[in-house]
Amino acid sequence: MAKKSKTQRAKASAKKAAKKAAQERGEAVVAVEEEPKKKGFLAKKEAKKQEKEKQESLQDYQIKQEEAKPKKRRFQFFFDVRAEMRRVTWPSRQDVIQWTGVVIVALIFFGIYTLILDDWIVTPLLFAISSLGA
């Protein structure tokens, strides 16, 4: 069986906690509702009222749970960064040296290309064009 990830374990833990809280709420509601039962048509009205109150209290509880802010973990970002850095496939030393050389050669090539284009082609053309009007 595969090992569960942290996220899967956290979701399972949250689900268990929610289930436990629901059971505790359910037991508390049962303990409160032990009143003498009414007979006749009033019993149905009373049952509907109780059912409606249960639904409203359940909805209120769910809204409060959603509004409750999660506990802040100050260094969680750094823990996540560290975990992500471990997952990265880093290049070997030889690859780093090779690609660094490629980048340096490309910089030199385009630097020389820009120098030639600017100093030997564009600048003389600009002087030639500007001298035509004078």
Secondary structure, DSSP 8 states (H G I E B T S, - for coil): -----HHHHHHHHHHHHHHHHHHHHHHHHHHHT------THHHHHHHHHHHHHHHHHHHHHHHHHHHS-----TTHHHHHHHHHHHHS----HHHHHHHHHHHHHHHHHHHHHHHHIIIIIIHHHHHHHHHH--
